[in-house]
Amino acid sequence: MSQLTVIANIIAKTESIELVKAELIKLLAVTRAEEGCINYDLHQDNQAPEHFTLYENWVSRELWQAHMANDQLAEYVKATEGAITTFTLNEMTQIS
């Protein structure tokens, strides 16, 4: 089983930047403590503050999928409903 890298890009509505940021921050400690999480890093674009990126590495895709099914993520989705314009997620494998 190979390590999984996940890159999530979240674009918040301008009026919801602080809400989305606060809700993403709530996910950090709990996710970093999950089985299989190698790193879970949140970034905010310097020029476009509505753009957030999560850079994640997981021991396996199965453990990442367990993370995706947890209650904290469901709470985040509910709290940010209507506050996000774009969400993209890429599952990646490091090749070098």
C-alpha positions in Angstrom: 0.0 0.0 0.0 1.5 3.3 -1.0 1.3 6.6 0.7 -1.4 9.0 -0.5 -1.0 12.7 -0.9 -4.2 14.8 -1.0 -4.4 18.4 -2.1 -7.7 20.1 -1.4 -8.4 23.6 -2.8 -11.2 25.5 -1.2 -12.5 28.9 -2.5 -14.6 30.7 0.0 -17.2 33.4 -0.8 -15.6 36.8 0.0 -18.1 37.4 2.8 -17.3 34.0 4.3 -13.5 33.9 4.4 -13.2 34.1 8.2 -16.0 31.5 8.7 -14.4 29.0 6.4 -10.9 29.7 7.9 -12.2 29.2 11.4 -13.9 25.9 10.5 -10.8 24.6 8.7 -8.7 25.4 11.7 -11.0 23.4 13.9 -10.1 20.3 11.8 -6.4 20.6 12.2 -5.6 19.1 15.7 -8.2 16.3 15.5 -7.2 15.3 12.0 -3.5 15.3 12.8 -4.2 12.9 15.7 -6.0 10.4 13.4 -4.5 7.1 12.6 -2.6 7.2 9.3 -2.3 11.0 9.1 1.3 11.9 8.3 0.7 15.6 7.9 -2.4 17.9 7.5 -1.3 21.4 6.6 -3.6 24.4 6.0 -2.5 27.3 3.7 -4.1 30.6 2.7 -3.1 32.4 -0.4 -1.3 35.7 0.2 -2.9 37.4 -2.8 -6.3 35.8 -2.7 -7.3 35.3 0.9 -10.5 33.4 -0.1 -8.3 30.6 -1.4 -7.3 27.8 1.1 -5.3 24.7 0.4 -5.0 21.6 2.5 -1.9 19.6 1.9 -2.2 16.1 3.4 -0.2 13.0 3.5 -1.7 9.7 4.6 -0.2 6.2 5.2 -2.9 4.8 2.9 -6.0 5.6 0.9 -8.1 3.5 3.3 -7.1 5.5 6.3 -7.8 8.8 4.4 -11.2 7.4 3.5 -11.9 6.7 7.2 -11.0 10.4 7.9 -13.4 11.5 5.2 -16.2 9.7 6.9 -15.6 11.1 10.4 -18.0 13.4 12.3 -15.7 16.4 12.4 -15.6 16.6 8.7 -19.4 16.3 8.5 -19.7 19.1 11.0 -17.3 21.3 8.8 -19.4 20.6 5.7 -22.6 21.6 7.6 -21.0 24.7 9.1 -19.7 26.0 5.7 -22.8 25.1 3.6 -23.3 28.0 1.2 -20.0 29.6 2.1 -17.8 28.0 -0.5 -17.8 28.7 -4.2 -15.3 26.0 -5.4 -13.9 22.8 -3.9 -11.4 20.6 -5.7 -9.7 17.5 -4.4 -6.8 15.7 -5.9 -5.5 12.3 -4.8 -1.9 12.0 -5.7 1.1 9.6 -5.5 4.6 10.9 -5.1 6.8 9.7 -8.0 10.1 11.3 -7.0 
